[in-house]
Amino acid sequence: MASTLYLPKVVRKRSKLHGWGVFAKEPINKNKFIIEYAGELITNKVSDKREDTYLNEGCIWVFRVNRNWSRDGAVGGNNARFINHSCTPNCYSWVDTKEKRVWIRAAKAIQPGDELTYDYNTEGDKTIPCRCRPGCKTKL
């Protein structure tokens, strides 16, 4: 990524979906880079152990980068770790495989005050109920 990349302003606050959420403070255009999912770069072997702990707390903090590496947003992370899952998201994740960096990008135009969401695409135990809308049957 270029060092002059302008990232839109976002804020973390309480969410109606789950715990904390991240909300747009200004309009965001479709496909715009919004925020990097920061966190400690760890092997997936280490990740598996940490994920068990986080899942027992009802949280998903680890982002799988590829078949060897993950980012642990609970260690050295930023507000991106508070972006909630949705089955009908307004954002998507994009992985820079060369740099092992994860970015959250706008899937459509986002208005100020909108909560940012993306599909976590989890492949794990499916033990955490999705809260994206009333009656959603998806498990994360």
Disulfide bonds with the S-S distance in Angstrom:
none
